[in-house]
């Protein structure tokens, strides 16, 4: 059976077994154990059937009933009017009852709704499965009536009542009816409308709509200033302006502030000028124009050419006048009177430009070209070989070519040097400004090849040619090549050397070096019986003896009297036994030993010999024993079977001694000899950089064999060297185990140094009476002196000019140069203080110059007076020149005393619209004087612009920050006595236009306002209009419609009448 819902468990299924081995058992997914399972969920369900042979799994798909499907009898409903209600029915299919209908405005038991208003409506239907299904219906209505009111013709005048408008209705449910707010017309058009907003109510079968149209009059008078010309200078009244009037009633009249009555005024002064234009209807319009100065002097002073150097005078500047009253005149501080000034030094320069209206001072700063910057393409060079030469390039930036390159070994024309040997190299670069800039580069080379050592092995025989030697090279520039003096080998090892001195030449890319070693032959064969054992019995032949052969040439041959041919004989009888030993070189020696009965074996001691070097293999050990019965055998831990083990390493060795009766064991430690240590314990610096007389002594301790010495910069082969040059020197000390290197830095004992002191200033910059003293220190006397700015040859020069002076001090080792700047007494300087005029055209200016330094006394020459004081007072505006002098020089200073512009004010007045209002304004425009400005009005106000003014005359005193002041006044007038009556309002308590307001009515407190309905009944009346009408009569709301008013202002003017529309 199906489940009701997809998520429910009402499904059931049965299984039928047709064959198998009884009994049968059943197990479903939900635990059921019968053939029929209930409470099954939707989906695949499994059952395991088990018989006597085993289990089997089968499955069945449990499905749910079809899910609920929902639709609506209609998706759109169209009503006639917006207030009508629509009907819709929910249609269900499938699903499981009962159904619940939930609309967006509540739950309803029935599938049909007949109260649906316009808009979207949503319904959710659920069945017992609680699965929601949503549908929607949209309720529309026919379009509401739509209308637009359009102005057909404006009123002839602003107060006229012949405006014409038309209302165009569409949509809705015709026929249409029309009701105009201020017209008797009931048709779609009206031709008796007043100016202002007019309303028309258009109605159809369903509803009404109010539209509005603004009835205008002919365009109001407008004006524009269409042309103007400036005055030529300040204070002139020759500016002009033209005002163009349009619209309004025509027949325009003009009145300018200067009294001119034509559209074009030609006698206007600088600043704001006003014109009042009046048309036929007596409408006035105020317009204004600002007249500027045509020829206000403007200019720029620019540097066209820089000076080459900070102290040179190639600068050029030019004045470019862009406006002003020609002709133009120029006066530079140098006296030049042209627009272009040349030969200017670095600094500020001033020029006075004069046109037809006055003078103006300007300035320009002359700068120099960027100074020279110097660097090198590299600060360090590494050469391959000591004989190579390095290359470096001087890099210059900015400066003024040509450049001169002075290296420590001379002047080079080009910036690149490609012949630099090892060491420091210094270069000085100068340009046309003669300012030196220095830099340096260090040239090094790779370490030279060194032969680190040579080792050898002896030849087998004195006449043999199998000597061995091995040489080790390091540093330098590999690969190395090897040439042996008596060998065909070209490697670092030769194995075919004769006895005697042998030489090897080792070469790398740069150099060759020769080393030598003496090849020895092995010593002549020697032999001795080093061990023997007595026989156990007197008649026995088990005695043994061992002969040890050394030196000679291997292999050895042995012949014992017992016939045995090995080094050890083990068949010796008591008595004397003889051994003959021969080597490969043919040497024969005979030895003998007397054997007796052997005592009991005892190991007495082990004698050890250390290795020569750490890690060596030339240690040896000898086991000392006594007694024992032959054969006596030895077994060492390195497998040696001799009583003495040789070629031992640095370690613990073990030995077992065995005789015919047994074995004994012992051990010993093989050490090594103390290693060589070296240090340079004494050194003496060289006298000069060019003399190689430095001394050093190296001390060697411990080690093996004879020490040999090799110095890097000396032929000495001893521990003491006395001919070392300045710099690092190295010594290699070699013993039998190897070599050690130490170094010493040989300096200069007392390199020449010195100082140069200026002890006396020159009187003036161009004097030659400066004094300087050269003081040498250290070095090798005697000293000599050469001055760059003096003929003196001793350490004191007293006739030096101002500037850079150098002295060359020379001793036995060389020369040094010391430079000092000789200065004069400080040049005279001065400070200047001036105060500008406080007010226009007064005489409050002051000037003061105060000199300092230099060489008094000081004098003052003023260009405009015979006065010789440093201070001037009571001065008018203008340019003043004073020349200040001391004993050395003179300088001229320019004072420019300025004055503020003439303090003046312009009052721009806006009238009140109607009598009794306080909407007047006065805008103050201040020019000249010194800001900030302060204002004092006749009404007590202290702020600049005045607002909310009533009719009347207002006086203002304006003062500036310096106390200068001026006074002016202006009249605020009203344009007319008038109120504005609005033609409609909407008392619906929405906070907007809820009462009938009458603009400016409060200016007429004695007025009487009466309002009538269409039958002439008074519905509102008020003396004064403090509480506007709210559309009620005695507190009760009145219906929408047209009402008629009579407003008597009680000022003798004609009463206002008309209609007002009350809309809801």
VEXLUM-912991 format. One record per residue (C-alpha): residue in one letter; x, y, z. Coordinates in steps of 0.05 Angstrom, whole numbers, padded with zeros to 5 digits, always signed. Example, Ala and Ser with C-alpha at 12.3 -4.5 7.8 and 13.67 -1.06 7.14 Angstrom:
<rs>
A+00246-00090+00156S+00273-00021+00143
</rs>
This chain:
<rs>
X+00000+00000+00000X+00024+00071-00015X+00042+00122+00040X-00001+00184+00045X+00058+00231+00044X+00130+00229+00020X+00155+00235+00091X+00104+00189+00126X+00109+00115+00143X+00040+00087+00125X+00068+00043+00069X+00063-00033+00071X+00092-00091+00031X+00087-00168+00028X+00135-00222+00007X+00115-00289-00022X+00162-00349-00021X+00149-00400-00076X+00204-00450-00061X+00261-00464-00013X+00278-00506+00047X+00233-00496+00107X+00229-00463+00155X+00229-00391+00128X+00246-00329+00169X+00237-00256+00149X+00273-00192+00170X+00253-00123+00142X+00291-00058+00146X+00244-00032+00200X+00253-00096+00242X+00188-00130+00221X+00194-00207+00219X+00129-00226+00183X+00114-00235+00110X+00076-00169+00110X+00111-00107+00137X+00073-00044+00155X+00095+00026+00176X+00144+00030+00117X+00172+00097+00094X+00175+00120+00022X+00235+00091-00016X+00268+00023-00026X+00254-00026+00030X+00294-00090+00038X+00274-00159+00067X+00322-00216+00083X+00289-00285+00074X+00326-00343+00105X+00312-00417+00093X+00350-00480+00112X+00404-00464+00060X+00417-00392+00076X+00393-00319+00069X+00370-00282+00008X+00356-00206+00003X+00299-00177-00039X+00272-00106-00043X+00209-00066-00060X+00198+00008-00076X+00146+00040-00030X+00116+00102-00062X+00071+00158-00035X+00004+00182-00062X+00009+00238-00114X+00027+00304-00081X-00022+00362-00077X-00027+00407-00140X-00059+00476-00134X-00085+00525-00185X-00133+00585-00185X-00196+00593-00226X-00165+00656-00254X-00097+00690-00252X-00122+00760-00267X-00186+00796-00249X-00205+00863-00282X-00254+00907-00243X-00291+00968-00269X-00274+01014-00211X-00219+01013-00160X-00271+01005-00104X-00301+00941-00134X-00284+00871-00105X-00263+00810-00144X-00276+00735-00136X-00228+00674-00144X-00233+00599-00129X-00174+00553-00108X-00175+00488-00149X-00139+00427-00117X-00116+00363-00149X-00090+00300-00114X-00062+00308-00044X-00092+00280+00020X-00154+00313+00052X-00170+00356+00089X-00144+00420+00057X-00129+00487+00093X-00131+00553+00054X-00086+00608+00082X-00091+00675+00046X-00045+00733+00059X-00099+00765+00101X-00120+00704+00142X-00144+00631+00141X-00209+00614+00105X-00246+00547+00106X-00273+00552+00035X-00235+00551-00031X-00274+00611-00059X-00259+00686-00042X-00306+00741-00068X-00279+00800-00029X-00212+00811-00063X-00192+00884-00073X-00141+00908-00124X-00070+00882-00119X-00035+00816-00112X-00066+00762-00067X-00029+00700-00046X-00058+00634-00020X-00022+00575+00011X-00058+00507+00010X-00035+00450+00056X-00061+00378+00062X-00049+00326+00117X+00023+00319+00092X+00033+00391+00113X+00067+00407+00046X+00051+00480+00028X+00032+00497-00044X+00025+00570-00062X-00015+00604-00116X-00031+00678-00131X-00082+00721-00166X-00076+00793-00188X-00137+00838-00183X-00135+00899-00229X-00186+00952-00247X-00197+00995-00307X-00150+01055-00310X-00175+01113-00268X-00192+01177-00301X-00130+01216-00321X-00126+01289-00339X-00075+01342-00353X-00088+01417-00349X-00050+01459-00399X-00042+01533-00405X-00068+01556-00472X-00054+01631-00466X-00024+01672-00409X-00059+01732-00378X-00043+01798-00411X-00016+01827-00346X+00004+01800-00278X-00063+01825-00248X-00105+01807-00309X-00163+01755-00309X-00163+01730-00380X-00117+01670-00375X-00139+01611-00417X-00128+01537-00400X-00155+01469-00423X-00163+01402-00386X-00153+01339-00427X-00186+01277-00396X-00172+01205-00415X-00181+01134-00389X-00232+01121-00334X-00306+01109-00349X-00336+01167-00389X-00374+01213-00393X-00329+01267-00360X-00352+01329-00320X-00309+01391-00305X-00309+01441-00247X-00259+01499-00249X-00237+01534-00184X-00242+01606-00208X-00285+01602-00270X-00358+01594-00288X-00339+01546-00343X-00363+01473-00337X-00329+01449-00400X-00259+01425-00411X-00233+01496-00424X-00236+01562-00386X-00217+01632-00412X-00230+01676-00351X-00173+01653-00306X-00133+01697-00259X-00057+01690-00254X-00031+01639-00205X-00049+01566-00194X-00118+01546-00219X-00151+01479-00205X-00200+01436-00246X-00239+01376-00220X-00250+01322-00273X-00300+01266-00255X-00320+01200-00290X-00366+01142-00270X-00320+01119-00215X-00280+01177-00186X-00257+01249-00190X-00188+01278-00203X-00162+01348-00188X-00109+01377-00234X-00077+01445-00233X-00046+01494-00282X-00006+01556-00268X-00034+01616-00305X+00022+01664-00320X+00026+01733-00348X+00071+01757-00402X+00145+01747-00381X+00170+01796-00329X+00221+01848-00345X+00292+01820-00348X+00358+01854-00358X+00430+01834-00374X+00495+01872-00379X+00516+01855-00449X+00580+01896-00456X+00630+01932-00412X+00699+01963-00418X+00747+01976-00360X+00778+02042-00338X+00849+02052-00360X+00877+02070-00290X+00856+02072-00217X+00813+02133-00202X+00792+02145-00274X+00718+02148-00295X+00721+02126-00367X+00694+02055-00361X+00631+02037-00400X+00575+01986-00397X+00512+01969-00436X+00449+01940-00405X+00399+01903-00450X+00326+01898-00428X+00276+01846-00452X+00205+01822-00438X+00163+01865-00392X+00120+01920-00420X+00171+01953-00466X+00186+02029-00468X+00246+02021-00422X+00278+02077-00382X+00348+02074-00351X+00381+02106-00290X+00455+02092-00274X+00487+02107-00206X+00528+02162-00240X+00464+02195-00266X+00468+02172-00339X+00400+02154-00369X+00417+02114-00432X+00426+02040-00441X+00501+02051-00448X+00538+02089-00393X+00607+02115-00412X+00631+02151-00348X+00637+02092-00300X+00690+02086-00247X+00727+02025-00220X+00684+01977-00178X+00610+01960-00177X+00562+02005-00217X+00486+01998-00215X+00430+02012-00265X+00354+02013-00253X+00312+01993-00314X+00236+02010-00314X+00185+01984-00365X+00116+02009-00387X+00082+01973-00329X+00126+02009-00279X+00163+01945-00264X+00235+01960-00243X+00296+01916-00247X+00363+01931-00214X+00426+01905-00248X+00500+01916-00235X+00567+01910-00268X+00637+01910-00240X+00685+01955-00277X+00757+01933-00273X+00822+01970-00289X+00839+01957-00361X+00914+01965-00354X+00931+01937-00286X+01006+01926-00292X+01023+01851-00292X+01089+01820-00308X+01134+01760-00297X+01209+01762-00286X+01242+01696-00306X+01313+01670-00306X+01330+01651-00378X+01402+01630-00366X+01434+01599-00304X+01502+01618-00278X+01554+01565-00293X+01583+01564-00222X+01562+01587-00153X+01611+01644-00156X+01605+01663-00230X+01561+01716-00264X+01533+01688-00329X+01460+01692-00307X+01408+01725-00352X+01338+01747-00332X+01281+01777-00373X+01218+01817-00355X+01155+01799-00393X+01099+01850-00385X+01031+01819-00401X+00986+01880-00386X+00990+01952-00364X+00988+02022-00392X+01044+02028-00444X+01098+02051-00452X+01137+02008-00402X+01204+02027-00370X+01253+01982-00333X+01303+01998-00278X+01347+01941-00252X+01388+01949-00188X+01450+01948-00233X+01424+02010-00270X+01405+01972-00333X+01341+01999-00366X+01324+01943-00415X+01277+01885-00406X+01336+01836-00408X+01391+01838-00355X+01455+01798-00365X+01518+01783-00325X+01478+01766-00263X+01509+01729-00204X+01475+01676-00163X+01423+01706-00116X+01363+01753-00118X+01360+01812-00167X+01308+01867-00169X+01276+01909-00224X+01226+01966-00222X+01174+01966-00280X+01139+02032-00295X+01077+02041-00338X+01029+02099-00350X+00996+02087-00282X+01055+02077-00235X+01114+02034-00212X+01119+01961-00191X+01178+01924-00161X+01192+01851-00178X+01250+01804-00168X+01281+01741-00196X+01328+01690-00166X+01389+01669-00208X+01412+01599-00193X+01475+01562-00216X+01478+01498-00255X+01481+01435-00213X+01550+01425-00184X+01595+01369-00207X+01584+01300-00176X+01638+01247-00184X+01639+01172-00175X+01681+01114-00201X+01656+01055-00242X+01683+01011-00187X+01714+01021-00118X+01756+00958-00120X+01790+00917-00175X+01814+00846-00168X+01868+00826-00220X+01886+00756-00238X+01962+00765-00236X+02006+00814-00200X+02032+00838-00267X+01963+00854-00295X+01936+00925-00301X+01866+00947-00280X+01816+00993-00315X+01769+01043-00282X+01726+01099-00309X+01710+01165-00274X+01635+01178-00277X+01614+01251-00275X+01545+01280-00264X+01524+01352-00274X+01580+01403-00270X+01604+01445-00329X+01650+01414-00380X+01707+01408-00396X+01731+01363-00339X+01803+01353-00317X+01824+01286-00287X+01886+01290-00241X+01909+01223-00217X+01962+01212-00164X+02012+01198-00220X+01993+01256-00266X+01938+01290-00307X+01898+01246-00354X+01854+01275-00409X+01805+01218-00412X+01759+01193-00356X+01782+01120-00366X+01848+01092-00339X+01869+01022-00362X+01940+01019-00334X+01929+01016-00259X+01976+00971-00220X+01960+00941-00153X+01950+00989-00095X+01909+01052-00080X+01899+01103-00136X+01869+01172-00124X+01837+01219-00175X+01815+01292-00170X+01764+01318-00220X+01752+01392-00234X+01705+01428-00282X+01705+01500-00306X+01683+01521-00236X+01751+01495-00211X+01719+01459-00152X+01757+01394-00139X+01721+01328-00126X+01762+01268-00104X+01752+01193-00105X+01796+01131-00101X+01800+01058-00124X+01840+01000-00095X+01871+00950-00144X+01886+00880-00115X+01908+00815-00148X+01894+00742-00132X+01943+00708-00083X+02005+00683-00119X+02018+00610-00125X+02059+00579-00068X+02093+00511-00062X+02065+00486+00004X+02116+00431+00012X+02152+00372-00020X+02159+00301+00009X+02200+00242-00012X+02215+00167-00002X+02284+00137-00007X+02310+00095-00065X+02317+00022-00053X+02392+00021-00066X+02446+00073-00070X+02449+00063-00146X+02375+00052-00155X+02326+00098-00195X+02262+00087-00156X+02265+00148-00110X+02197+00179-00095X+02178+00253-00087X+02111+00290-00081X+02103+00365-00086X+02041+00405-00063X+02022+00473-00094X+01967+00521-00071X+01936+00589-00088X+01953+00622-00154X+01912+00608-00217X+01906+00534-00232X+01917+00488-00269X+01989+00474-00246X+02043+00443-00290X+02103+00404-00263X+02172+00394-00293X+02220+00348-00254X+02295+00354-00266X+02309+00279-00273X+02242+00248-00285X+02194+00238-00343X+02136+00253-00296X+02092+00314-00310X+02050+00304-00248X+02061+00327-00178X+02089+00258-00160X+02154+00228-00189X+02172+00155-00174X+02234+00145-00217X+02284+00191-00182X+02358+00178-00172X+02391+00191-00107X+02416+00262-00095X+02383+00331-00103X+02322+00332-00148X+02287+00396-00173X+02215+00409-00193X+02188+00471-00229X+02114+00485-00213X+02077+00536-00258X+02007+00566-00257X+01974+00617-00304X+02017+00674-00275X+02085+00650-00249X+02132+00592-00239X+02169+00569-00176X+02225+00518-00165X+02232+00473-00104X+02281+00416-00089X+02290+00354-00045X+02347+00306-00034X+02333+00232-00049X+02369+00184-00004X+02379+00109-00012X+02361+00059+00042X+02417+00044+00093X+02463-00016+00082X+02433-00082+00104X+02439-00096+00177X+02414-00155+00216X+02412-00180+00286X+02381-00237+00322X+02327-00203+00360X+02293-00262+00392X+02308-00332+00408X+02279-00388+00449X+02316-00442+00484X+02299-00513+00471X+02256-00547+00520X+02307-00602+00530X+02381-00604+00521X+02374-00655+00465X+02315-00621+00434X+02313-00586+00367X+02255-00540+00384X+02298-00480+00399X+02282-00419+00358X+02313-00354+00338X+02291-00295+00299X+02337-00251+00260X+02315-00181+00245X+02342-00149+00182X+02338-00075+00171X+02357-00027+00117X+02385-00056+00053X+02340-00073-00005X+02282-00119+00001X+02269-00177-00005X+02316-00211+00046X+02338-00285+00041X+02355-00326+00102X+02397-00391+00110X+02402-00422+00181X+02450-00478+00199X+02388-00518+00211X+02371-00510+00137X+02312-00465+00151X+02304-00405+00104X+02259-00358+00142X+02276-00302+00190X+02255-00346+00247X+02284-00415+00255X+02245-00463+00299X+02287-00526+00294X+02349-00503+00331X+02387-00548+00377X+02426-00526+00437X+02491-00492+00423X+02513-00442+00370X+02467-00433+00311X+02485-00390+00250X+02444-00348+00202X+02465-00318+00134X+02422-00259+00109X+02428-00227+00039X+02386-00171+00006X+02369-00153-00065X+02431-00109-00070X+02476-00170-00058X+02498-00152+00013X+02511-00214+00057X+02518-00215+00133X+02522-00272+00182X+02499-00275+00253X+02495-00329+00306X+02461-00346+00371X+02473-00396+00425X+02409-00432+00446X+02400-00462+00514X+02344-00492+00552X+02290-00439+00554X+02269-00411+00622X+02195-00398+00638X+02165-00345+00593X+02155-00275+00624X+02136-00208+00592X+02177-00156+00627X+02157-00091+00590X+02138-00057+00525X+02182-00002+00499X+02144+00047+00453X+02168+00101+00404X+02118+00157+00388X+02099+00176+00317X+02134+00236+00288X+02069+00272+00270X+01996+00267+00291X+01962+00215+00249X+02030+00187+00230X+02045+00113+00221X+02117+00109+00243X+02106+00091+00316X+02138+00027+00342X+02134-00018+00402X+02179-00074+00428X+02156-00126+00477X+02210-00148+00527X+02203-00217+00556X+02245-00268+00591X+02245-00343+00595X+02199-00384+00553X+02205-00445+00511X+02214-00438+00437X+02183-00425+00393X+02168-00355+00420X+02116-00320+00375X+02087-00251+00376X+02020-00228+00352X+02006-00152+00353X+01939-00120+00345X+01960-00094+00276X+01975-00167+00256X+02050-00157+00263X+02085-00220+00288X+02152-00190+00308X+02175-00174+00377X+02180-00102+00353X+02119-00075+00316X+02133-00016+00270X+02090+00030+00228X+02042+00038+00286X+01987+00091+00289X+01969+00135+00349X+01928+00085+00388X+01931+00030+00440X+01967-00032+00414X+01962-00103+00441X+02014-00160+00436X+02009-00234+00452X+02075-00272+00465X+02070-00348+00457X+02121-00402+00471X+02115-00477+00469X+02081-00476+00536X+02030-00421+00528X+02016-00348+00516X+02020-00280+00552X+01987-00213+00530X+01998-00140+00546X+01984-00070+00515X+02015+00000+00507X+01994+00070+00481X+02029+00100+00420X+02033+00176+00427X+02061+00229+00379X+02116+00282+00386X+02095+00354+00405X+02075+00394+00343X+02110+00455+00317X+02085+00524+00339X+02107+00590+00308X+02097+00664+00323X+02128+00729+00300X+02151+00756+00367X+02187+00819+00344X+02178+00869+00287X+02205+00937+00270X+02171+00986+00221X+02206+01011+00159X+02234+01081+00156X+02195+01103+00095X+02144+01075+00047X+02197+01069-00007X+02251+01035+00036X+02250+00960+00052X+02284+00959+00119X+02229+00930+00163X+02252+00876+00211X+02218+00815+00241X+02236+00752+00280X+02197+00688+00281X+02201+00638+00338X+02188+00562+00326X+02176+00512+00381X+02168+00436+00383X+02157+00399+00318X+02202+00347+00286X+02266+00354+00249X+02301+00418+00226X+02262+00482+00215X+02266+00517+00147X+02244+00589+00136X+02217+00623+00073X+02196+00697+00075X+02147+00725+00023X+02184+00790+00009X+02256+00772+00028X+02309+00723+00006X+02325+00708+00079X+02319+00635+00100X+02331+00647+00173X+02284+00664+00231X+02307+00737+00228X+02294+00782+00169X+02317+00855+00162X+02295+00877+00092X+02219+00876+00094X+02178+00927+00054X+02118+00965+00082X+02055+00923+00084X+02038+00851+00100X+02096+00802+00099X+02089+00726+00107X+02137+00672+00132X+02129+00598+00121X+02164+00553+00173X+02170+00479+00154X+02189+00418+00196X+02184+00344+00183X+02109+00345+00193X+02088+00404+00152X+02088+00480+00146X+02058+00538+00185X+02049+00610+00159X+02050+00673+00201X+02046+00746+00179X+02067+00814+00202X+02044+00883+00180X+02104+00928+00171X+02085+01000+00177X+02122+01065+00169X+02157+01085+00232X+02138+01158+00233X+02104+01180+00168X+02109+01254+00155X+02048+01293+00178X+02034+01365+00190X+01982+01419+00202X+01972+01487+00171X+01942+01542+00215X+01918+01610+00195X+01943+01658+00249X+01923+01725+00219X+01862+01748+00180X+01869+01791+00118X+01842+01861+00129X+01796+01861+00068X+01774+01809+00016X+01825+01837-00034X+01882+01845+00016X+01947+01803+00014X+01966+01807+00087X+01940+01740+00113X+01986+01699+00158X+01993+01623+00162X+02041+01575+00198X+02061+01505+00174X+02077+01457+00231X+02110+01390+00209X+02105+01329+00252X+02144+01263+00252X+02176+01244+00185X+02251+01247+00173X+02281+01319+00178X+02304+01365+00151X+02239+01398+00126X+02230+01446+00068X+02169+01489+00050X+02138+01513-00016X+02076+01560-00010X+02024+01566-00066X+02007+01638-00051X+02073+01665-00025X+02147+01669-00042X+02165+01651+00030X+02205+01586+00038X+02202+01580+00113X+02146+01554+00157X+02112+01622+00164X+02080+01661+00106X+02054+01731+00120X+02035+01757+00051X+01977+01711+00035X+01916+01731-00006X+01845+01713+00014X+01824+01643-00010X+01852+01573-00012X+01927+01570+00003X+01970+01507+00006X+02040+01489+00029X+02082+01430+00008X+02124+01402+00066X+02181+01357+00044X+02225+01310+00087X+02275+01255+00069X+02219+01207+00050X+02172+01250+00010X+02123+01308+00011X+02055+01324+00038X+02008+01381+00020X+01965+01418+00070X+01913+01468+00050X+01878+01523+00089X+01828+01577+00072X+01854+01646+00088X+01797+01692+00105X+01790+01766+00114X+01756+01803+00169X+01682+01784+00165X+01648+01823+00109X+01601+01877+00131X+01529+01854+00138X+01468+01892+00156X+01396+01883+00176X+01339+01926+00152X+01272+01941+00183X+01215+01980+00153X+01143+01994+00171X+01092+02006+00117X+01040+02061+00119X+00980+02049+00164X+00929+02085+00120X+00924+02107+00048X+00966+02169+00033X+00991+02182+00104X+01064+02190+00126X+01072+02137+00179X+01128+02097+00144X+01196+02084+00177X+01262+02053+00154X+01324+02031+00193X+01389+01997+00171X+01436+01967+00223X+01506+01946+00198X+01551+01896+00234X+01619+01863+00225X+01663+01892+00170X+01713+01946+00186X+01681+02008+00218X+01667+02066+00215X+01601+02060+00177X+01571+02114+00132X+01501+02122+00103X+01483+02157+00038X+01408+02163+00021X+01389+02175-00052X+01332+02223-00036X+01362+02266+00019X+01426+02294+00048X+01411+02260+00115X+01466+02211+00137X+01430+02175+00194X+01415+02101+00194X+01341+02113+00210X+01286+02151+00173X+01215+02167+00197X+01151+02203+00174X+01156+02174+00104X+01105+02169+00048X+01097+02107+00005X+01151+02096-00048X+01220+02067-00063X+01281+02090-00023X+01355+02073-00033X+01411+02076+00019X+01485+02059+00009X+01521+02032+00071X+01597+02033+00071X+01655+02009+00115X+01730+02012+00105X+01728+01955+00054X+01664+01958+00013X+01596+01989+00001X+01528+01959-00010X+01461+01989-00030X+01394+01969-00001X+01326+01984-00029X+01266+01999+00015X+01196+01995-00015X+01145+02027+00031X+01075+02006+00013X+01008+02033+00032X+00941+01999+00036X+00889+02015-00017X+00841+02072-00004X+00790+02045+00045X+00722+02049+00009X+00655+02013+00014X+00598+01998-00033X+00529+01984-00004X+00484+01938-00045X+00413+01947-00019X+00353+01901-00030X+00284+01932-00016X+00227+01900+00022X+00173+01873-00023X+00115+01903+00015X+00106+01957+00067X+00113+01931+00138X+00158+01873+00120X+00228+01863+00148X+00259+01830+00088X+00307+01885+00067X+00381+01871+00060X+00445+01911+00054X+00508+01877+00028X+00573+01913+00044X+00631+01907-00005X+00696+01934+00024X+00759+01949-00016X+00826+01977+00004X+00850+01985+00075X+00879+01928+00117X+00837+01868+00135X+00804+01848+00180X+00749+01900+00177X+00702+01922+00233X+00630+01947+00224X+00588+01993+00267X+00516+02004+00242X+00468+02057+00264X+00420+02002+00287X+00474+01977+00336X+00495+01916+00295X+00569+01900+00289X+00567+01848+00233X+00583+01860+00160X+00518+01847+00121X+00449+01866+00146X+00387+01823+00137X+00314+01825+00158X+00313+01901+00153X+00251+01945+00153X+00244+02008+00113X+00291+02064+00134X+00360+02095+00129X+00420+02056+00154X+00488+02087+00169X+00551+02044+00174X+00622+02060+00196X+00675+02012+00170X+00745+02012+00202X+00804+01968+00185X+00858+01935+00226X+00901+01998+00226X+00845+02044+00251X+00830+02076+00184X+00755+02085+00174X+00701+02109+00125X+00626+02123+00132X+00567+02110+00084X+00492+02101+00087X+00435+02070+00047X+00359+02073+00045X+00317+02009+00048X+00250+02022+00013X+00188+01980+00000X+00164+01964-00070X+00089+01964-00056X+00031+01948-00008X+00004+01880-00027X-00019+01812-00004X-00018+01745-00040X-00082+01703-00038X-00076+01628-00052X-00133+01595-00091X-00137+01526-00056X-00119+01487+00007X-00129+01416+00032X-00152+01411+00106X-00140+01336+00113X-00095+01338+00175X-00034+01313+00138X+00007+01373+00163X+00011+01403+00093X-00031+01461+00069X-00084+01447+00123X-00106+01521+00130X-00118+01577+00081X-00057+01622+00086X-00055+01694+00060X+00016+01719+00049X+00033+01787+00081X-00036+01794+00114X-00002+01804+00181X+00020+01872+00156X-00053+01894+00160X-00076+01879+00232X-00143+01918+00221X-00163+01878+00159X-00230+01842+00155X-00233+01773+00120X-00301+01744+00101X-00314+01676+00067X-00381+01655+00035X-00408+01590+00007X-00440+01586-00062X-00508+01610-00032X-00476+01672-00002X-00477+01648+00070X-00419+01672+00113X-00379+01610+00137X-00319+01648+00166X-00305+01720+00185X-00246+01751+00223X-00220+01820+00241X-00146+01812+00233X-00123+01744+00209X-00081+01715+00265X-00118+01648+00261X-00124+01625+00188X-00188+01591+00164X-00184+01515+00171X-00244+01496+00126X-00295+01492+00182X-00357+01531+00202X-00367+01537+00277X-00319+01478+00286X-00355+01432+00236X-00318+01411+00173X-00346+01440+00108X-00353+01399+00045X-00303+01404-00012X-00319+01457-00063X-00310+01530-00082X-00318+01586-00031X-00316+01661-00042X-00277+01713-00003X-00277+01788+00009X-00213+01817+00041X-00215+01890+00063X-00145+01913+00085X-00174+01976+00117X-00118+02017+00085X-00163+02053+00036X-00146+02005-00021X-00197+01966-00060X-00219+01901-00027X-00192+01833-00054X-00247+01785-00079X-00244+01716-00111X-00255+01643-00098X-00216+01590-00059X-00223+01515-00070X-00229+01471-00009X-00203+01402-00030X-00204+01336+00008
</rs>
